[in-house]
Amino acid sequence: MGLNWAPPAVGKAVLVNVPSFDVIAFEDGEPVLTSRAIVGAPRTPSPIGEVRSGVVRFRPTWRPTPRMVREGLYEDGVRPPGPGNPLGLAAIRFDEGGTIYLHGTNKPKLFERERRALSSGCVRVERIAELSAFVLAWEHDEVLAAMQGRRSFDAPTPGLPIVFTYATRFALPGAEEREWPDVYGRA
């Protein structure tokens, strides 16, 4: 299953390819940022389709989803903002709302794994600071200051397209096409 998407020739967009465990930011049709990602586990897959960025929440509070509560996965409930928070220090939320985000993590060692279908549906982004700066059109230092600040807040985005794809044949920018694992058994 190949990729049936092309970045816009003008403007910005973000591509999440689930089987390759990658997030790629494009500007004017060219890749400007690539980051390793952790995607939804086969039991809790990441969505496929297009959304638009809504806000970047700096220093987010984590709450278990209704499914997590139902299945008894998290008994201790809400996690306050900070380095121990499962969302990390920034989360890109979508204008549609919902409980799926692009976000940081409190477990960066997981990015070292080859197969990274480990989350409850969200996409953890290794380079969340850089991706947040790209989405917001902020300087990297501004994003780092917001992540390390004392308060939580939402920074509105210009509504960039974020495309979730499932391409098992895919070429990362500057590389040859290769086969990626069919992590959800869809190909």
Secondary structure as the mmCIF struct_conf table of DSSP 4:
data_model
#
loop_
_struct_conf.conf_type_id
_struct_conf.id
_struct_conf.beg_label_comp_id
_struct_conf.beg_label_asym_id
_struct_conf.beg_label_seq_id
_struct_conf.end_label_comp_id
_struct_conf.end_label_asym_id
_struct_conf.end_label_seq_id
STRN STRN1 GLY A 2 GLY A 2
BEND BEND1 ALA A 9 GLY A 11
STRN STRN2 LYS A 12 ASN A 17
TURN_TY1_P TURN_TY1_P1 VAL A 18 PHE A 21
STRN STRN3 ASP A 22 GLU A 27
TURN_TY1_P TURN_TY1_P2 ASP A 28 GLY A 29
STRN STRN4 GLU A 30 GLY A 40
TURN_TY1_P TURN_TY1_P3 PRO A 42 ARG A 43
BEND BEND2 THR A 44 THR A 44
HELX_LH_PP_P HELX_LH_PP_P1 PRO A 45 PRO A 47
STRN STRN5 GLY A 49 PHE A 58
BEND BEND3 ARG A 59 ARG A 59
HELX_LH_PP_P HELX_LH_PP_P2 PRO A 60 THR A 61
STRN STRN6 TRP A 62 TRP A 62
HELX_RH_AL_P HELX_RH_AL_P1 PRO A 66 ARG A 70
TURN_TY1_P TURN_TY1_P4 GLU A 71 GLY A 72
BEND BEND4 LEU A 73 LEU A 73
BEND BEND5 GLU A 75 ASP A 76
STRN STRN7 ARG A 79 ARG A 79
BEND BEND6 PRO A 81 GLY A 82
TURN_TY1_P TURN_TY1_P5 PRO A 83 GLY A 84
BEND BEND7 ASN A 85 ASN A 85
TURN_TY1_P TURN_TY1_P6 PRO A 86 LEU A 89
STRN STRN8 ALA A 90 PHE A 94
TURN_TY1_P TURN_TY1_P7 ASP A 95 GLU A 96
BEND BEND8 GLY A 98 THR A 99
STRN STRN9 LEU A 102 HIS A 103
BEND BEND9 ASN A 106 ASN A 106
HELX_RH_3T_P HELX_RH_3T_P1 PRO A 108 GLU A 112
BEND BEND10 ARG A 113 GLU A 114
STRN STRN10 ALA A 117 SER A 119
BEND BEND11 SER A 120 GLY A 121
STRN STRN11 VAL A 123 VAL A 125
TURN_TY1_P TURN_TY1_P8 GLU A 126 ARG A 127
HELX_RH_AL_P HELX_RH_AL_P2 ILE A 128 LEU A 136
TURN_TY1_P TURN_TY1_P9 ALA A 137 ALA A 137
HELX_RH_AL_P HELX_RH_AL_P3 HIS A 140 GLN A 148
BEND BEND12 GLY A 149 ARG A 151
STRN STRN12 PHE A 153 PRO A 156
STRN STRN13 PRO A 161 THR A 165
BEND BEND13 THR A 168 THR A 168
STRN STRN14 ARG A 169 PHE A 170
TURN_TY1_P TURN_TY1_P10 PRO A 173 GLY A 174
BEND BEND14 ALA A 175 ALA A 175
STRN STRN15 ARG A 178 GLU A 179
TURN_TY1_P TURN_TY1_P11 VAL A 183 TYR A 184
BEND BEND15 GLY A 185 GLY A 185
#
